[in-house]
Amino acid sequence: MAFYFVQFLTGLASAASLFLVASGLSIIFGVTRIVNFAHGAFYMLGAYIAFSLTERLSGALGFWGGIVVAALAVAVIGVIVEIVLLRRIYHAPELFQLLATFGLTLMVEDLVVLIWGPDDLVGRRAPGFKGAVDFFGQNIPSYDLFLIVLGPVVLGALWLLFQRTRWGILVRAATQDRDMVAALGVNQKWLFTSVFAVGVFLAALGGALQIPRDAVHHAMDLRIIVEVFVVVVIGGLGSILGAFVAAVLVSELNAFGILIFPTISLILVFLVMAVVLVIRPWGLFGKKEAPARRTPGLTVIPWRPLTSVERLASVVALALVAMLPFIAGNYALTVGAEIAIFVIFAASLHFLMAVGGLASFGHAAYFGLGAYGVAFLAKMAGLPMIVCILLGPLLGALGAAVFGAFAVQLSGVYFAMLTLAFAQIVWSIAFQWVAVTGGDNGILGLWPEKWAASPSHFYWLALGVSAFVVSVLRLITFSPFGYALRGMRDSPLRSESIGINGKRIQWTAFIIAGTTAGIGGALFAYLKGSVFPDNMGISLSVDALVMVLLGGVETVPGAIFGAIVYKALNIWLVSQTDWSKLVLGIFIVLIVVVFPKGIVGVVESVMQRRRAAAPKAAALSAKMEGAQ
Amino acid sequence: MRRRTMLAAGLGLAVAGLAGAARAEDVIKIGEINSYSLLPAFTEPYRKGWQLAVEEVNAAGGINGKKLVVVSKDDSGKPADAQTAANELVSSENVAMLAGTFLSNIGLAVSDFANQKKVFFLAAEPLTDAITWAKGNKYTFRLRPSNYMQAAMLVEEAAKLPAKRWATIAPNYEYGQSAVAVFKKLLSEKRPDIQWVDEQWPPQGKIDAGPVVQAVAAANPEAILNVTFGADLVKLVREGNTRGLFKDRKVVSFLTGEPEYLDPLKEETPEGWIVTGYPWYSIKTPEHDAFLKAYQAKYNDYPRLGSIVGYQTIKSAAAILAKAGSTDADKLIAAAEGLSVPSPFGEITFRKIDHQSTLGAYVGKTALKDGKGIMVDTVYRKGSDYLPSDEEVGKLRPKD
């Protein structure tokens, strides 16, 4: 009995650490609607700065003072980031802030290595909480007891802050209805800044408090960021009590789960999230979001099919790109093929995000399923390459059909997080089922047949398929189905009232996107000659999001340019420098500031403005504004 | 190394290519790939090691009179990126051979690439047995003692312990899984009386150490096998120390004696663990003294195991290139098979049968000295003594 009680307490201690970080994220998201990818980076910075301070300052005061000062210092960094960077992009399309915070995260990961060196750092133990307390023969670390108390104390303090202060009332009002708070004359700017500061403070405090029990290192952020997102979503966005309950739930399930299934930790949080979201679409304590006043995804420039001149230009551009094998070497061609494959992948996500208004955080699952589909067919059934490429993506389609059916019942960030959960479940199957998938050692020896083996032939194959897929997606976008899908994106109520079966349309779109991602994955398997669980990992899903956002989510061809720019730059930087993350991060942040609608989005706006100078176009844009 | 960036017309396809195909005739290039950005704690000393080796090789007249150049690339910890890098090195840099890699899946990806493109590949650090056995190929050689060899070295010590009830803690991925599997198999063969009472599989890099320590303690084992390393090891050791998990229990632990993993533990270093590692402070052989002196003179820092691996990778590669007298892959393979080269740990041989080097490891016990973790009672175990019989290896490895 004593054992189970101690295991329960241990779970509570884990929950407290998780809650500190998650509560900050929840507050930030609730008010500013920023998907703060950099929350993990702030957590890590808190730990690093606290390490430096506690090593230099002696005594108990030095330790605890160091922890608090570190958290405050990081909060100041957070304020600077908010004022300098995020304020510029609150009005950018949904999720665009994700791109900015992703860029920041990349930068911080390299910066901490530059500043603190590559070695793992182990800080000192907390004065007064070094030992353990004996409980019927079981040892409970006294620091765990401290954390167990701290969790509810922070929860209580936040409750007081939000329920009993004017600031808290404003924050809660903004969580419920931002526009109304603004209409009442509250200065949103400073409200957002202060909320961001509080959130970042909590993240950094959570990181600093890990010093006595963890090692400080440059991958801490990635270890925690996904998990806290999951906790926030399970609890219900913006609900601090929800975050607390979810943290306890997840930690306790893990603490007791490993007694029966020692491998459960890998996937537990995602399983819990999937179950919770399927049963309660807005998390445990979340409420259904009030319908947005501004129609989401309303394009500033109305979409239209290409004119015949533009069509001709595209064909010429494609023909020029197809000439690459005559001037470039094998390496350039292989990189070209990889970029073409990522154009397919990004275009498939773009179709779901921009046309369907459904941002998936787990799109790599279908890319990876396509790749594994090819690997199974080629390795187990021994089918020829062309058959594998045709049939392999069907595994992606199948996965999308199954998961899509659940996912499209949700919307917004909940939809995104459910897709993430499914992607992680698929990933863990590939990772764990060693007998079939080879585990993380992957499936090797999957090289193209002779007719496609030479880099130039494979390049043409990838380019051809890519052009075909992009054209088909474009055709679908401007077909009646595409209009219905956009109708659902812009106004589900109105669409359903005119007889559109919205969920069915979205489900179909999900399957289309999953299948096309699978086509990309199938080609990728042959390009690399191997398949690894990496091919469906979170980082690939994030890459796809970044490509779409970089190109411009509110444009039709954005994904193509986003994929080309991001992938080419990434490959080039990794080849040129060990600090590729730092440079790429700076680049992304600059892009975010200079091109707040994405690269293509801004180019289109500029062209639109020029055209507006001509009288005929002016009439058009006036009409458009009227439509808004 | 001259490059220019080409901007292809049309879609603005930006790709990096090599400018001049004019390669100086008096240079031999080795293409090196490792996870520099993902695992700097291991790869920084590793890089210093191979840079020292390049310097020494060139100071001694290069390779048959030609200057040795190492072109190094980061793989950002992803197999797919490693293949892109390998492709660039082979297609654009025209390297004579590939070398390096740390993670097992990346090592396998590059080895598969080498097999497909018929390029010689000397894997430096990946530990997976598959790279020389189940998924071995004729183009791939491996320097470091494999999972199997390290397990066999530890089992030899573990079998001497009176403990009968064993528990295991290992990261949940291929390395951890195969380390536990081999260790269990070999130890149970030697000691049929042993019971395996619990196993814990925390996710790599994400151990929730408190519950794991509790769960292991609940099974009340007499001895524990640990395979975690890095930040996970730190958390495990800290929780284990506080909760008294290691008190009166024997612990056998993979890699923990390597300075990369032992040094961060500082005063928390648990005493008496049986570990494999690299006690650079207590190795007193002329070969190692020479290496240590050169390394400390150049970097004013002490070597980690990564330094040895990086140094020996390039030294071995240089020896192979010198013996082959050519950059042709088949000639390199012929030269490497059975080749013996000196190393800081004594002479090592690249076996013909499975392309595994006989580099060994030091086995010893952890101890605490002046607030720092060290290895004591260390013995060097030759790799050649801890490999299965040739007949078994023949069965494990596909025919070329």
Boltz contact constraints between the chains, C-beta under 6 A:
constraints:
  - contact:
      token1: [A, 3]
      token2: [B, 218]
      max_distance: 6.0
  - contact:
      token1: [A, 7]
      token2: [B, 214]
      max_distance: 6.0
  - contact:
      token1: [A, 10]
      token2: [B, 210]
      max_distance: 6.0
  - contact:
      token1: [A, 10]
      token2: [B, 211]
      max_distance: 6.0
  - contact:
      token1: [A, 10]
      token2: [B, 214]
      max_distance: 6.0
  - contact:
      token1: [A, 14]
      token2: [B, 208]
      max_distance: 6.0
  - contact:
      token1: [A, 113]
      token2: [B, 40]
      max_distance: 6.0
  - contact:
      token1: [A, 118]
      token2: [B, 40]
      max_distance: 6.0
  - contact:
      token1: [A, 118]
      token2: [B, 41]
      max_distance: 6.0
  - contact:
      token1: [A, 118]
      token2: [B, 44]
      max_distance: 6.0
  - contact:
      token1: [A, 119]
      token2: [B, 41]
      max_distance: 6.0
  - contact:
      token1: [A, 120]
      token2: [B, 231]
      max_distance: 6.0
  - contact:
      token1: [A, 120]
      token2: [B, 264]
      max_distance: 6.0
  - contact:
      token1: [A, 122]
      token2: [B, 234]
      max_distance: 6.0
  - contact:
      token1: [A, 122]
      token2: [B, 264]
      max_distance: 6.0
  - contact:
      token1: [A, 122]
      token2: [B, 266]
      max_distance: 6.0
  - contact:
      token1: [A, 132]
      token2: [B, 242]
      max_distance: 6.0
  - contact:
      token1: [A, 139]
      token2: [B, 243]
      max_distance: 6.0
  - contact:
      token1: [A, 139]
      token2: [B, 244]
      max_distance: 6.0
  - contact:
      token1: [A, 141]
      token2: [B, 242]
      max_distance: 6.0
  - contact:
      token1: [A, 213]
      token2: [B, 238]
      max_distance: 6.0
  - contact:
      token1: [A, 214]
      token2: [B, 235]
      max_distance: 6.0
  - contact:
      token1: [A, 215]
      token2: [B, 231]
      max_distance: 6.0
  - contact:
      token1: [A, 215]
      token2: [B, 234]
      max_distance: 6.0
  - contact:
      token1: [A, 217]
      token2: [B, 231]
      max_distance: 6.0
  - contact:
      token1: [A, 223]
      token2: [B, 205]
      max_distance: 6.0
  - contact:
      token1: [A, 223]
      token2: [B, 206]
      max_distance: 6.0
  - contact:
      token1: [A, 254]
      token2: [B, 208]
      max_distance: 6.0
  - contact:
      token1: [A, 255]
      token2: [B, 211]
      max_distance: 6.0
  - contact:
      token1: [A, 258]
      token2: [B, 211]
      max_distance: 6.0
  - contact:
      token1: [A, 258]
      token2: [B, 215]
      max_distance: 6.0
  - contact:
      token1: [A, 259]
      token2: [B, 215]
      max_distance: 6.0
  - contact:
      token1: [A, 262]
      token2: [B, 199]
      max_distance: 6.0
  - contact:
      token1: [A, 262]
      token2: [B, 200]
      max_distance: 6.0
  - contact:
      token1: [A, 262]
      token2: [B, 201]
      max_distance: 6.0
  - contact:
      token1: [A, 263]
      token2: [B, 172]
      max_distance: 6.0
  - contact:
      token1: [A, 263]
      token2: [B, 201]
      max_distance: 6.0
  - contact:
      token1: [A, 265]
      token2: [B, 202]
      max_distance: 6.0
  - contact:
      token1: [A, 265]
      token2: [B, 203]
      max_distance: 6.0
  - contact:
      token1: [A, 266]
      token2: [B, 172]
      max_distance: 6.0
  - contact:
      token1: [A, 266]
      token2: [B, 203]
      max_distance: 6.0
  - contact:
      token1: [A, 317]
      token2: [B, 10]
      max_distance: 6.0
  - contact:
      token1: [A, 317]
      token2: [B, 11]
      max_distance: 6.0
  - contact:
      token1: [A, 320]
      token2: [B, 9]
      max_distance: 6.0
  - contact:
      token1: [A, 320]
      token2: [B, 10]
      max_distance: 6.0
  - contact:
      token1: [A, 321]
      token2: [B, 10]
      max_distance: 6.0
  - contact:
      token1: [A, 321]
      token2: [B, 11]
      max_distance: 6.0
  - contact:
      token1: [A, 324]
      token2: [B, 8]
      max_distance: 6.0
  - contact:
      token1: [A, 329]
      token2: [B, 17]
      max_distance: 6.0
  - contact:
      token1: [A, 330]
      token2: [B, 91]
      max_distance: 6.0
  - contact:
      token1: [A, 331]
      token2: [B, 87]
      max_distance: 6.0
  - contact:
      token1: [A, 331]
      token2: [B, 88]
      max_distance: 6.0
  - contact:
      token1: [A, 331]
      token2: [B, 91]
      max_distance: 6.0
  - contact:
      token1: [A, 331]
      token2: [B, 92]
      max_distance: 6.0
  - contact:
      token1: [A, 332]
      token2: [B, 15]
      max_distance: 6.0
  - contact:
      token1: [A, 332]
      token2: [B, 17]
      max_distance: 6.0
  - contact:
      token1: [A, 334]
      token2: [B, 87]
      max_distance: 6.0
  - contact:
      token1: [A, 335]
      token2: [B, 15]
      max_distance: 6.0
  - contact:
      token1: [A, 439]
      token2: [B, 174]
      max_distance: 6.0
  - contact:
      token1: [A, 440]
      token2: [B, 105]
      max_distance: 6.0
  - contact:
      token1: [A, 440]
      token2: [B, 173]
      max_distance: 6.0
  - contact:
      token1: [A, 440]
      token2: [B, 174]
      max_distance: 6.0
  - contact:
      token1: [A, 441]
      token2: [B, 105]
      max_distance: 6.0
  - contact:
      token1: [A, 441]
      token2: [B, 108]
      max_distance: 6.0
  - contact:
      token1: [A, 441]
      token2: [B, 130]
      max_distance: 6.0
  - contact:
      token1: [A, 441]
      token2: [B, 174]
      max_distance: 6.0
  - contact:
      token1: [A, 442]
      token2: [B, 105]
      max_distance: 6.0
  - contact:
      token1: [A, 444]
      token2: [B, 112]
      max_distance: 6.0
  - contact:
      token1: [A, 447]
      token2: [B, 116]
      max_distance: 6.0
  - contact:
      token1: [A, 528]
      token2: [B, 80]
      max_distance: 6.0
  - contact:
      token1: [A, 528]
      token2: [B, 83]
      max_distance: 6.0
  - contact:
      token1: [A, 529]
      token2: [B, 112]
      max_distance: 6.0
  - contact:
      token1: [A, 529]
      token2: [B, 116]
      max_distance: 6.0
  - contact:
      token1: [A, 530]
      token2: [B, 109]
      max_distance: 6.0
  - contact:
      token1: [A, 530]
      token2: [B, 112]
      max_distance: 6.0
  - contact:
      token1: [A, 532]
      token2: [B, 79]
      max_distance: 6.0
  - contact:
      token1: [A, 532]
      token2: [B, 105]
      max_distance: 6.0
  - contact:
      token1: [A, 534]
      token2: [B, 78]
      max_distance: 6.0
  - contact:
      token1: [A, 564]
      token2: [B, 11]
      max_distance: 6.0
  - contact:
      token1: [A, 568]
      token2: [B, 14]
      max_distance: 6.0
  - contact:
      token1: [A, 571]
      token2: [B, 84]
      max_distance: 6.0
  - contact:
      token1: [A, 572]
      token2: [B, 16]
      max_distance: 6.0
  - contact:
      token1: [A, 574]
      token2: [B, 74]
      max_distance: 6.0
  - contact:
      token1: [A, 574]
      token2: [B, 76]
      max_distance: 6.0
  - contact:
      token1: [A, 574]
      token2: [B, 81]
      max_distance: 6.0
  - contact:
      token1: [A, 575]
      token2: [B, 88]
      max_distance: 6.0
  - contact:
      token1: [A, 578]
      token2: [B, 36]
      max_distance: 6.0
  - contact:
      token1: [A, 578]
      token2: [B, 37]
      max_distance: 6.0
  - contact:
      token1: [A, 578]
      token2: [B, 74]
      max_distance: 6.0
